[in-house]
Amino acid sequence: MAVKIRLMRVGKKKQPTYRVVVADERSPRDGRFIEIIGQYQPRQEPSVVILDTDKAVSWLQKGAQPTEQAAKVLGIAGVWDAYKTTTGRDAAAKPPQKTPKPKPVAQAAAPASAPATAAVADEAPADAATAEAATEDASE
């Protein structure tokens, strides 16, 4: 059973508040949970984050993985620093930030243009040397 620390949406329509909960990853977002460890109220000015640091650190030590949004809330509340000091290691449970994968570019004409690219690459240093000589002559 994989355990996640995640946000559970509560509140009225268009007025969200969130509970920070520990839940089985197979349960739905607003469904069953194991324990409530805090609250996040983004509509307050400034945003309010209330977390039980001891409970959060104990769940991280047990192997609970936070979601990306929950990791941000844990960082704001200072739970990552407490986790580092109690375990003596860097926050290994913190999930990596998602980066978009680069899309492959169609290279159907690549073999035909490869020799031309090599010829242009050979000419580029000569042009750079000529440009440097021209700038030296102009400055004198």
Beta strands, then each sheet from edge to edge (+ up, - down):
strand 1: 3-12
strand 2: 15-24
strand 3: 35-41
strand 4: 48-51
strand 5: 65-66
sheet 1: 4+ 3- 2+ 1- 5-
end
